Amino acid sequence: MVKDKRNPIQQDGSMWKGAPTISFLKANELRDKMTLSERQLWSELEKNKLLGIKFRRQHPIGVYIVDFYAHKLKLIIELDGKYHQNKKQQILDDERTIFLEFNGLKVIRFKNEEILENMETVIQRIENEISSLIK
């Protein structure tokens, strides 16, 4: 793929969308330091438990590391802690979503509290999303 230096958003057909090597190292660190909500959701997603779909955790995509990624469906699940309520972080999250969606990926977000307080509803929403993406 030829990069256009004037356009920071680039399409890439790979699973990692041009992720730099350092992102893989950081992803490994993040897997060891998952938050409580990440660990709880991972226990529902790991080993293809959810409708037989394989999810990866702390997966590098471009310059970002997404919380959970199902490559088969091009589905990303992001969990948002309190710092995502900060206006500056919301702008960064919007830029991240633009990049991910530009690369043909679907992003769904949950607040940490949703995971901790209402896992059944979260799982149902993810299952609905999976069903809508299976073709």
MDTraj code that builds the backbone (N, CA, C; nanometers):
import mdtraj as md
import numpy as np

residues = "MET VAL LYS ASP LYS ARG ASN PRO ILE GLN GLN ASP GLY SER MET TRP LYS GLY ALA PRO THR ILE SER PHE LEU LYS ALA ASN GLU LEU ARG ASP LYS MET THR LEU SER GLU ARG GLN LEU TRP SER GLU LEU GLU LYS ASN LYS LEU LEU GLY ILE LYS PHE ARG ARG GLN HIS PRO ILE GLY VAL TYR ILE VAL ASP PHE TYR ALA HIS LYS LEU LYS LEU ILE ILE GLU LEU ASP GLY LYS TYR HIS GLN ASN LYS LYS GLN GLN ILE LEU ASP ASP GLU ARG THR ILE PHE LEU GLU PHE ASN GLY LEU LYS VAL ILE ARG PHE LYS ASN GLU GLU ILE LEU GLU ASN MET GLU THR VAL ILE GLN ARG ILE GLU ASN GLU ILE SER SER LEU ILE LYS".split()
xyz = np.array([
    [0.0839, -0.1175, 0.0000],
    [0.0000, 0.0000, 0.0000],
    [0.0887, 0.1243, 0.0000],
    [0.0574, 0.2195, -0.0836],
    [0.1297, 0.3455, -0.0895],
    [0.0647, 0.4420, 0.0078],
    [0.1439, 0.4999, 0.0941],
    [0.0925, 0.5953, 0.1925],
    [0.0911, 0.7354, 0.1332],
    [-0.0174, 0.8050, 0.1540],
    [-0.0305, 0.9442, 0.1137],
    [0.0046, 1.0283, 0.2354],
    [0.1190, 1.0963, 0.2322],
    [0.1660, 1.1708, 0.3487],
    [0.0737, 1.2868, 0.3850],
    [-0.0127, 1.3279, 0.2938],
    [-0.1058, 1.4370, 0.3238],
    [-0.2282, 1.3867, 0.3986],
    [-0.2531, 1.2557, 0.3946],
    [-0.3718, 1.1993, 0.4573],
    [-0.3299, 1.1016, 0.5663],
    [-0.3495, 1.1367, 0.6956],
    [-0.3073, 1.0476, 0.8036],
    [-0.3939, 0.9232, 0.8155],
    [-0.5118, 0.9223, 0.7552],
    [-0.5983, 0.8055, 0.7597],
    [-0.5703, 0.7222, 0.6359],
    [-0.5286, 0.5985, 0.6569],
    [-0.4948, 0.5096, 0.5474],
    [-0.5734, 0.3803, 0.5597],
    [-0.6175, 0.3262, 0.4490],
    [-0.6810, 0.1951, 0.4504],
    [-0.5746, 0.0882, 0.4357],
    [-0.5945, -0.0220, 0.5038],
    [-0.5015, -0.1335, 0.5021],
    [-0.5861, -0.2587, 0.5219],
    [-0.5711, -0.3572, 0.4365],
    [-0.6533, -0.4764, 0.4420],
    [-0.6121, -0.5788, 0.5463],
    [-0.4994, -0.5608, 0.6132],
    [-0.4533, -0.6611, 0.7095],
    [-0.5317, -0.6538, 0.8405],
    [-0.5127, -0.7540, 0.9238],
    [-0.5777, -0.7589, 1.0538],
    [-0.5247, -0.6506, 1.1472],
    [-0.4044, -0.6028, 1.1206],
    [-0.3407, -0.5067, 1.2106],
    [-0.3379, -0.3655, 1.1547],
    [-0.3777, -0.3464, 1.0325],
    [-0.3873, -0.2127, 0.9709],
    [-0.2604, -0.1305, 0.9889],
    [-0.1447, -0.1944, 0.9666],
    [-0.0179, -0.1221, 0.9720],
    [0.0324, -0.0918, 1.1115],
    [-0.0105, -0.1678, 1.2104],
    [0.0324, -0.1422, 1.3485],
    [0.1842, -0.1517, 1.3605],
    [0.2466, -0.0542, 1.4273],
    [0.3923, -0.0596, 1.4464],
    [0.4300, -0.1669, 1.5485],
    [0.5523, -0.2146, 1.5407],
    [0.6013, -0.3203, 1.6295],
    [0.5807, -0.2853, 1.7761],
    [0.6018, -0.1623, 1.8128],
    [0.5883, -0.1204, 1.9532],
    [0.4471, -0.1453, 2.0055],
    [0.3478, -0.1398, 1.9167],
    [0.2097, -0.1632, 1.9591],
    [0.1881, -0.3063, 2.0064],
    [0.2584, -0.4009, 1.9466],
    [0.2452, -0.5403, 1.9880],
    [0.3034, -0.5614, 2.1274],
    [0.4121, -0.4919, 2.1567],
    [0.4718, -0.5001, 2.2891],
    [0.3798, -0.4370, 2.3932],
    [0.3235, -0.3220, 2.3591],
    [0.2307, -0.2538, 2.4495],
    [0.1052, -0.3388, 2.4719],
    [0.0564, -0.4036, 2.3668],
    [-0.0621, -0.4887, 2.3788],
    [-0.0364, -0.6026, 2.4776],
    [0.0822, -0.6614, 2.4709],
    [0.1176, -0.7678, 2.5666],
    [0.1136, -0.7164, 2.7093],
    [0.1659, -0.5967, 2.7312],
    [0.1622, -0.5357, 2.8650],
    [0.0187, -0.5142, 2.9104],
    [-0.0651, -0.4630, 2.8195],
    [-0.2041, -0.4350, 2.8543],
    [-0.2811, -0.5628, 2.8870],
    [-0.2475, -0.6726, 2.8206],
    [-0.3139, -0.8002, 2.8514],
    [-0.2856, -0.8425, 2.9950],
    [-0.1664, -0.8091, 3.0437],
    [-0.1294, -0.8433, 3.1815],
    [-0.1921, -0.7491, 3.2838],
    [-0.2413, -0.6338, 3.2381],
    [-0.2935, -0.5315, 3.3295],
    [-0.4401, -0.4978, 3.2999],
    [-0.5168, -0.5965, 3.2576],
    [-0.6563, -0.5705, 3.2225],
    [-0.7338, -0.5206, 3.3446],
    [-0.8274, -0.4303, 3.3191],
    [-0.9136, -0.3794, 3.4257],
    [-1.0132, -0.4879, 3.4662],
    [-1.0806, -0.4670, 3.5763],
    [-1.1809, -0.5625, 3.6232],
    [-1.2893, -0.5831, 3.5177],
    [-1.3373, -0.4759, 3.4588],
    [-1.4424, -0.4894, 3.3565],
    [-1.3901, -0.5618, 3.2327],
    [-1.2660, -0.5361, 3.1930],
    [-1.2063, -0.6080, 3.0794],
    [-1.1947, -0.7572, 3.1096],
    [-1.1508, -0.7900, 3.2313],
    [-1.1377, -0.9314, 3.2684],
    [-1.2734, -1.0012, 3.2689],
    [-1.3741, -0.9318, 3.3196],
    [-1.5067, -0.9940, 3.3253],
    [-1.5639, -1.0148, 3.1864],
    [-1.5498, -0.9161, 3.0977],
    [-1.6003, -0.9344, 2.9622],
    [-1.5183, -1.0406, 2.8890],
    [-1.3869, -1.0415, 2.9094],
    [-1.3027, -1.1408, 2.8440],
    [-1.3467, -1.2825, 2.8827],
    [-1.3881, -1.3015, 3.0081],
    [-1.4317, -1.4347, 3.0508],
    [-1.5557, -1.4800, 2.9734],
    [-1.6310, -1.3850, 2.9182],
    [-1.7486, -1.4176, 2.8360],
    [-1.7123, -1.4365, 2.6880],
    [-1.6012, -1.3778, 2.6450],
    [-1.5635, -1.3792, 2.5036],
    [-1.4593, -1.4849, 2.4692],
    [-1.3717, -1.5172, 2.5638],
    [-1.2588, -1.6054, 2.5328],
    [-1.3056, -1.7447, 2.4900],
    [-1.2187, -1.8122, 2.4191],
    [-1.2404, -1.9499, 2.3736],
    [-1.3682, -1.9634, 2.2901],
    [-1.3981, -1.8594, 2.2133],
    [-1.5113, -1.8610, 2.1190],
    [-1.6448, -1.8893, 2.1880],
    [-1.6592, -1.8471, 2.3124],
    [-1.7797, -1.8762, 2.3894],
    [-1.9039, -1.8073, 2.3338],
    [-1.8867, -1.6918, 2.2748],
    [-2.0025, -1.6126, 2.2329],
    [-2.0338, -1.6418, 2.0863],
    [-2.1338, -1.7242, 2.0641],
    [-2.1814, -1.7616, 1.9301],
    [-2.0706, -1.8177, 1.8413],
    [-1.9672, -1.8758, 1.9043],
    [-1.8586, -1.9381, 1.8286],
    [-1.7629, -1.8412, 1.7626],
    [-1.7687, -1.7145, 1.7984],
    [-1.6843, -1.6116, 1.7371],
    [-1.5543, -1.5960, 1.8161],
    [-1.4428, -1.5945, 1.7442],
    [-1.3118, -1.5743, 1.8074],
    [-1.2865, -1.4257, 1.8282],
    [-1.2626, -1.3891, 1.9516],
    [-1.2235, -1.2526, 1.9856],
    [-1.0785, -1.2529, 2.0302],
    [-1.0102, -1.1451, 2.0001],
    [-0.8751, -1.1208, 2.0485],
    [-0.8845, -1.0066, 2.1487],
    [-0.7978, -1.0078, 2.2469],
    [-0.7987, -0.8989, 2.3454],
    [-0.6750, -0.8137, 2.3271],
    [-0.6898, -0.6853, 2.3550],
    [-0.5802, -0.5890, 2.3427],
    [-0.5096, -0.6098, 2.2090],
    [-0.5822, -0.5848, 2.1024],
    [-0.5359, -0.6127, 1.9660],
    [-0.4912, -0.4839, 1.8959],
    [-0.3658, -0.4786, 1.8473],
    [-0.3181, -0.3598, 1.7753],
    [-0.3859, -0.3453, 1.6392],
    [-0.4322, -0.2248, 1.6135],
    [-0.4870, -0.1884, 1.4823],
    [-0.4374, -0.0475, 1.4534],
    [-0.3533, -0.0339, 1.3521],
    [-0.2931, 0.0966, 1.3246],
    [-0.2135, 0.1413, 1.4461],
    [-0.2294, 0.2657, 1.4853],
    [-0.1576, 0.3172, 1.6025],
    [-0.2355, 0.2939, 1.7317],
    [-0.3478, 0.2249, 1.7228],
    [-0.4347, 0.2021, 1.8379],
    [-0.4256, 0.0574, 1.8848],
    [-0.4670, 0.0380, 2.0094],
    [-0.4846, -0.0965, 2.0625],
    [-0.6281, -0.1033, 2.1111],
    [-0.7072, -0.1883, 2.0466],
    [-0.8483, -0.1984, 2.0815],
    [-0.8654, -0.3029, 2.1909],
    [-0.9693, -0.2874, 2.2700],
    [-0.9904, -0.3786, 2.3824],
    [-1.0183, -0.5210, 2.3352],
    [-1.1154, -0.5371, 2.2448],
    [-1.1504, -0.6696, 2.1934],
    [-1.1802, -0.6592, 2.0449],
    [-1.1393, -0.7613, 1.9687],
    [-1.1551, -0.7573, 1.8235],
    [-1.1898, -0.8951, 1.7700],
    [-1.2969, -0.9016, 1.6916],
    [-1.3350, -1.0231, 1.6199],
    [-1.3053, -0.9981, 1.4723],
    [-1.1928, -1.0517, 1.4251],
    [-1.1487, -1.0246, 1.2890],
    [-1.2479, -1.0770, 1.1850],
    [-1.3043, -1.1924, 1.2089],
    [-1.3990, -1.2512, 1.1134],
    [-1.5133, -1.1550, 1.0818],
    [-1.5570, -1.0806, 1.1834],
    [-1.6697, -0.9881, 1.1671],
    [-1.6263, -0.8428, 1.1542],
    [-1.4969, -0.8182, 1.1732],
    [-1.4455, -0.6808, 1.1751],
    [-1.5179, -0.5974, 1.2820],
    [-1.5347, -0.6606, 1.3982],
    [-1.6079, -0.6013, 1.5104],
    [-1.5128, -0.5712, 1.6254],
    [-1.5186, -0.4477, 1.6730],
    [-1.4379, -0.4021, 1.7868],
    [-1.5313, -0.3705, 1.9024],
    [-1.4912, -0.4152, 2.0202],
    [-1.5628, -0.3802, 2.1426],
    [-1.4675, -0.2979, 2.2276],
    [-1.5100, -0.1780, 2.2634],
    [-1.4309, -0.0895, 2.3467],
    [-1.5011, -0.0681, 2.4799],
    [-1.4241, -0.0695, 2.5881],
    [-1.4769, -0.0418, 2.7209],
    [-1.4239, 0.0931, 2.7661],
    [-1.5143, 0.1752, 2.8152],
    [-1.4780, 0.3115, 2.8533],
    [-1.4866, 0.3315, 3.0034],
    [-1.3730, 0.3691, 3.0620],
    [-1.3687, 0.4065, 3.2027],
    [-1.4043, 0.5536, 3.2185],
    [-1.3924, 0.6024, 3.3395],
    [-1.4318, 0.7408, 3.3696],
    [-1.3525, 0.8442, 3.2893],
    [-1.2257, 0.8146, 3.2567],
    [-1.1457, 0.9136, 3.1836],
    [-1.2012, 0.9391, 3.0439],
    [-1.2867, 0.8514, 2.9942],
    [-1.3482, 0.8738, 2.8632],
    [-1.4564, 0.9819, 2.8688],
    [-1.4925, 1.0262, 2.9898],
    [-1.5890, 1.1345, 3.0049],
    [-1.5238, 1.2714, 2.9871],
    [-1.3920, 1.2752, 2.9902],
    [-1.3155, 1.3974, 2.9699],
    [-1.3316, 1.4433, 2.8245],
    [-1.3566, 1.5707, 2.8035],
    [-1.3817, 1.6239, 2.6689],
    [-1.2645, 1.5966, 2.5744],
    [-1.1427, 1.6160, 2.6209],
    [-1.0258, 1.5907, 2.5365],
    [-1.0198, 1.4438, 2.4951],
    [-1.0474, 1.3541, 2.5893],
    [-1.0461, 1.2116, 2.5585],
    [-1.1573, 1.1751, 2.4608],
    [-1.2714, 1.2415, 2.4726],
    [-1.3821, 1.2152, 2.3805],
    [-1.3439, 1.2526, 2.2372],
    [-1.2696, 1.3611, 2.2223],
    [-1.2212, 1.4015, 2.0893],
    [-1.1253, 1.2958, 2.0347],
    [-1.0343, 1.2485, 2.1200],
    [-0.9409, 1.1435, 2.0778],
    [-1.0156, 1.0141, 2.0432],
    [-1.1170, 0.9809, 2.1215],
    [-1.1977, 0.8619, 2.0932],
    [-1.2684, 0.8753, 1.9589],
    [-1.3186, 0.9954, 1.9294],
    [-1.3851, 1.0189, 1.8005],
    [-1.2865, 1.0014, 1.6845],
    [-1.1641, 1.0531, 1.6999],
    [-1.0623, 1.0370, 1.5953],
    [-1.0287, 0.8897, 1.5746],
    [-1.0195, 0.8184, 1.6832],
    [-0.9906, 0.6752, 1.6788],
    [-1.1019, 0.6006, 1.6049],
    [-1.2258, 0.6320, 1.6377],
    [-1.3402, 0.5673, 1.5730],
    [-1.3427, 0.5980, 1.4242],
    [-1.3117, 0.7202, 1.3856],
    [-1.3072, 0.7573, 1.2437],
    [-1.2051, 0.6705, 1.1706],
    [-1.0864, 0.6554, 1.2284],
    [-0.9832, 0.5715, 1.1667],
    [-1.0313, 0.4272, 1.1534],
    [-1.0865, 0.3726, 1.2598],
    [-1.1291, 0.2329, 1.2601],
    [-1.2422, 0.2098, 1.1603],
    [-1.3412, 0.2996, 1.1596],
    [-1.4528, 0.2845, 1.0665],
    [-1.4078, 0.3044, 0.9221],
    [-1.3130, 0.3934, 0.8993],
    [-1.2578, 0.4139, 0.7652],
    [-1.1969, 0.2842, 0.7122],
    [-1.1443, 0.2043, 0.8035],
    [-1.0850, 0.0764, 0.7666],
    [-1.1869, -0.0377, 0.7668],
    [-1.3142, -0.0036, 0.7647],
    [-1.4195, -0.1029, 0.7496],
    [-1.4541, -0.1797, 0.8758],
    [-1.4207, -0.1238, 0.9908],
    [-1.4456, -0.1918, 1.1174],
    [-1.5661, -0.1300, 1.1883],
    [-1.6399, -0.2123, 1.2585],
    [-1.7553, -0.1678, 1.3374],
    [-1.7109, -0.1575, 1.4822],
    [-1.7402, -0.0445, 1.5464],
    [-1.7003, -0.0216, 1.6849],
    [-1.8250, -0.0099, 1.7715],
    [-1.8302, -0.0905, 1.8782],
    [-1.9344, -0.0710, 1.9789],
    [-1.8656, -0.0453, 2.1117],
    [-1.9273, 0.0416, 2.1907],
    [-1.8663, 0.0851, 2.3162],
    [-1.9599, 0.0561, 2.4333],
    [-1.8970, 0.0250, 2.5450],
    [-1.9683, 0.0068, 2.6697],
    [-1.8935, 0.0801, 2.7794],
    [-1.9664, 0.1323, 2.8749],
    [-1.9032, 0.1895, 2.9934],
    [-1.8670, 0.0748, 3.0866],
    [-1.7600, 0.0924, 3.1610],
    [-1.7185, -0.0099, 3.2570],
    [-1.8339, -0.0492, 3.3487],
    [-1.9123, 0.0494, 3.3907],
    [-2.0235, 0.0226, 3.4815],
    [-2.1244, -0.0737, 3.4200],
    [-2.1448, -0.0638, 3.2889],
    [-2.2377, -0.1554, 3.2230],
    [-2.1901, -0.2995, 3.2356],
    [-2.0613, -0.3193, 3.2201],
    [-2.0039, -0.4539, 3.2299],
    [-2.0210, -0.5062, 3.3722],
    [-1.9894, -0.4232, 3.4686],
    [-1.9900, -0.4649, 3.6078],
    [-2.1305, -0.4814, 3.6648],
    [-2.2260, -0.4028, 3.6138],
    [-2.3601, -0.4020, 3.6732],
    [-2.4666, -0.4729, 3.5905],
    [-2.4423, -0.4913, 3.4606],
    [-2.5480, -0.5447, 3.3763],
    [-2.4906, -0.6271, 3.2607],
    [-2.4138, -0.7288, 3.2945],
    [-2.3457, -0.8100, 3.1928],
    [-2.4447, -0.8760, 3.0965],
    [-2.5592, -0.9184, 3.1457],
    [-2.6565, -0.9850, 3.0582],
    [-2.6981, -0.8957, 2.9420],
    [-2.7235, -0.7698, 2.9706],
    [-2.7636, -0.6753, 2.8660],
    [-2.6487, -0.6519, 2.7694],
    [-2.5271, -0.6411, 2.8198],
    [-2.4086, -0.6225, 2.7360],
    [-2.3931, -0.7412, 2.6415],
    [-2.4020, -0.8603, 2.6947],
    [-2.3871, -0.9812, 2.6128],
    [-2.4964, -0.9866, 2.5066],
    [-2.6183, -0.9517, 2.5442],
    [-2.7276, -0.9523, 2.4463],
    [-2.7009, -0.8533, 2.3334],
    [-2.6502, -0.7359, 2.3673],
    [-2.6195, -0.6361, 2.2639],
    [-2.5078, -0.6860, 2.1713],
    [-2.4062, -0.7498, 2.2289],
    [-2.2971, -0.8033, 2.1475],
    [-2.3499, -0.9154, 2.0578],
    [-2.4314, -1.0031, 2.1120],
    [-2.4892, -1.1107, 2.0310],
    [-2.5728, -1.0546, 1.9168],
    [-2.6510, -0.9497, 1.9449],
    [-2.7306, -0.8859, 1.8389],
    [-2.6407, -0.8286, 1.7300],
    [-2.5305, -0.7670, 1.7712],
    [-2.4359, -0.7096, 1.6755],
    [-2.3735, -0.8211, 1.5913],
    [-2.3336, -0.9284, 1.6564],
    [-2.2750, -1.0425, 1.5845],
    [-2.3749, -1.0965, 1.4820],
    [-2.4974, -1.1159, 1.5256],
    [-2.6009, -1.1683, 1.4350],
    [-2.6221, -1.0796, 1.3146],
    [-2.6167, -0.9494, 1.3345],
    [-2.6373, -0.8567, 1.2233],
    [-2.5185, -0.8561, 1.1258],
    [-2.3995, -0.8969, 1.1747],
    [-2.2797, -0.8951, 1.0900],
    [-2.2530, -1.0281, 1.0210],
    [-2.3101, -1.1356, 1.0722],
    [-2.2909, -1.2659, 1.0073],
    [-2.3720, -1.2683, 0.8800],
    [-2.3043, -1.3022, 0.7701],
    [-2.3721, -1.2991, 0.6413],
    [-2.3723, -1.4345, 0.5779],
])
top = md.Topology()
chain = top.add_chain()
for i, resn in enumerate(residues, 1):
    res = top.add_residue(resn, chain, resSeq=i)
    for name in ("N", "CA", "C"):
        top.add_atom(name, md.element.get_by_symbol(name[0]), res)
traj = md.Trajectory(xyz[None], top)
